[in-house]
Amino acid sequence: MAIFSRSALVTELLDRTELIKTSSQLFLRLSDEQLQYKPAPEQWSIAEIYGHLNIAHDWYIRCILSRVTLAPDWNSDEYISSWLGEWMYDKIMPRPDGSVFKIKALKAHYAGAVDGREELESFLRKCDAMDDILRHASGKNLRRIKIPVHFLGVLKVRLGDTLRILVAHGERHLLQAQRVLVTVA
């Protein structure tokens, strides 16, 4: 468990989301072939990476919006994460050296054949939606609002932890896309 200032946490997540969005926009300069390029048969292309992000973020954004909209305002600026949220965040968040804890995505989270430009543009819109959610959540109780884990609906995580995990998930896959870019011919 960690203790945060809610306002500082939201500001940090807004900054990190903006960095993910700005960095992702650079991929729009690539050709369709470059977006579809796979460094190896078992690795994802940039298009598939963003397709995966869109699958996860679609579900979470819908789930979070309904709960945040209905939640009452909250005055306390303190946010305490849960042990589960901390554990999940530590597994998702890239390490300082850029390496990641290996996690195999569920088959339902594989994007398959996708239009790279469309996936990127969709992801950029989801970054805008995350920005809106974060601004709206800045006045809510990030501890009391619970968000079901996408692949384990019975397991719920605090909103503050979910927001941290979603941003870390975006950072993780941005690094993955940047590694693919280095191999694009």
C-alpha positions in Angstrom: 0.0 0.0 0.0 1.1 3.5 -0.8 -0.3 6.9 0.3 -0.7 9.6 -2.4 -2.0 13.1 -2.6 -5.0 12.6 -4.9 -4.4 15.9 -6.7 -0.7 15.1 -7.2 -1.5 11.6 -8.4 -4.1 12.8 -11.0 -1.7 15.5 -12.2 1.1 12.9 -12.7 -1.3 10.6 -14.5 -2.4 13.5 -16.8 1.2 14.3 -17.6 2.0 10.6 -18.3 -1.1 10.2 -20.5 -0.1 13.3 -22.5 3.4 11.9 -23.0 1.9 8.6 -24.2 -0.4 10.4 -26.6 2.4 12.7 -28.0 4.8 9.8 -28.4 2.1 7.7 -30.1 1.3 10.4 -32.6 4.7 9.9 -34.1 3.6 6.5 -35.5 1.1 8.2 -37.7 4.0 9.2 -40.0 4.6 5.6 -40.8 3.3 3.8 -43.9 0.7 1.1 -43.6 3.4 -1.5 -44.3 5.5 -0.2 -41.5 2.6 -0.2 -39.1 1.9 -3.9 -40.1 5.5 -5.0 -39.9 6.2 -7.8 -37.4 9.8 -8.3 -36.2 9.1 -12.0 -35.8 6.0 -14.3 -36.3 5.2 -14.4 -32.6 5.6 -10.7 -32.1 3.1 -8.0 -32.6 3.2 -5.2 -35.2 2.7 -1.6 -34.1 -0.9 -1.9 -35.4 -1.5 -5.0 -33.3 0.0 -3.3 -30.2 -2.4 -0.4 -30.5 -5.3 -2.7 -31.3 -4.6 -4.5 -28.1 -4.5 -1.2 -26.2 -7.8 -0.2 -27.7 -9.5 -3.5 -26.6 -8.4 -3.0 -23.0 -9.0 0.7 -22.8 -12.5 0.4 -24.5 -13.7 -1.8 -21.7 -12.1 0.2 -18.9 -13.2 3.6 -20.1 -16.8 2.5 -20.4 -16.7 0.9 -16.9 -15.0 3.9 -15.3 -17.2 6.6 -16.9 -20.4 5.1 -15.5 -19.0 4.9 -12.0 -17.2 8.2 -11.9 -20.2 10.0 -13.2 -22.5 8.7 -10.5 -20.0 9.1 -7.6 -20.4 12.0 -5.2 -17.6 14.6 -4.8 -15.0 13.9 -2.2 -13.1 16.5 -0.2 -10.1 14.5 1.2 -7.0 14.7 -0.9 -5.5 11.5 0.5 -5.5 8.4 -1.6 -4.3 5.0 -0.3 -3.7 2.3 -2.8 -4.5 -1.4 -2.1 -1.9 -4.2 -1.9 -3.6 -5.8 -5.0 -3.4 -2.5 -6.9 0.2 -2.1 -6.0 1.0 -5.6 -7.0 -0.7 -5.3 -10.4 0.9 -1.9 -11.0 4.4 -3.3 -10.2 3.8 -6.1 -12.8 2.5 -3.8 -15.5 4.8 -0.8 -15.1 8.0 -0.8 -17.2 11.2 -0.9 -15.1 13.5 2.1 -15.2 15.7 0.3 -17.7 12.8 -0.2 -20.0 12.4 -3.9 -19.4 9.1 -5.4 -18.4 7.7 -8.3 -16.4 6.6 -10.8 -19.1 2.8 -11.2 -19.2 1.0 -13.2 -21.9 -2.0 -11.4 -23.2 -5.3 -13.3 -23.2 -6.5 -14.4 -26.6 -9.5 -12.0 -26.3 -7.0 -9.1 -26.1 -5.3 -10.0 -29.4 -6.3 -7.5 -32.0 -5.6 -9.7 -35.1 -5.8 -8.1 -38.5 -6.3 -4.4 -38.0 -5.8 -1.1 -39.8 -2.8 0.5 -38.1 -3.8 4.1 -38.8 -7.3 3.5 -37.6 -6.0 1.8 -34.4 -3.7 4.7 -33.7 -6.3 7.3 -34.2 -8.7 5.4 -32.0 -6.0 5.1 -29.3 -5.4 8.9 -29.4 -9.1 9.4 -28.8 -8.9 7.1 -25.9 -6.1 9.2 -24.5 -8.4 12.2 -24.7 -11.1 10.2 -22.9 -8.6 9.2 -20.2 -7.7 12.8 -19.8 -11.4 13.7 -19.3 -11.8 10.8 -16.8 -8.7 11.9 -14.8 -10.0 15.5 -14.6 -13.4 14.3 -13.5 -12.0 11.8 -11.1 -9.8 14.5 -9.4 -12.8 15.4 -7.2 -13.9 11.8 -6.4 -13.0 9.2 -3.8 -10.5 7.1 -5.7 -10.5 4.5 -3.0 -14.2 3.9 -2.7 -15.0 3.5 -6.4 -14.2 -0.1 -7.5 -13.5 -1.1 -11.0 -13.8 -4.8 -12.1 -10.7 -6.3 -13.6 -11.4 -6.9 -17.3 -10.5 -10.5 -17.5 -11.6 -11.4 -13.9 -15.0 -9.6 -13.4 -15.4 -10.8 -9.8 -12.1 -9.1 -8.8 -12.4 -5.4 -8.3 -9.6 -2.8 -7.9 -9.8 0.8 -6.5 -10.3 3.5 -9.2 -7.0 5.1 -8.3 -5.1 1.8 -8.8 -7.0 1.1 -12.0 -6.0 4.6 -13.4 -2.4 4.0 -12.5 -2.5 0.5 -14.1 -4.1 1.8 -17.3 -1.4 4.5 -17.7 1.4 2.0 -17.0 -0.2 -0.4 -19.5 0.0 2.4 -22.1 3.6 3.1 -21.3 4.5 -0.6 -21.4 3.1 -0.9 -24.9 4.5 2.4 -26.1 7.9 1.0 -25.3 7.0 -2.2 -27.2 5.9 -0.2 -30.2 9.2 1.8 -30.1 11.2 -1.4 -30.0 9.3 -2.6 -33.1 9.9 0.7 -34.8 13.7 0.2 -34.5 13.4 -3.0 -36.5 11.2 -1.6 -39.3 13.1 -1.5 -42.6 
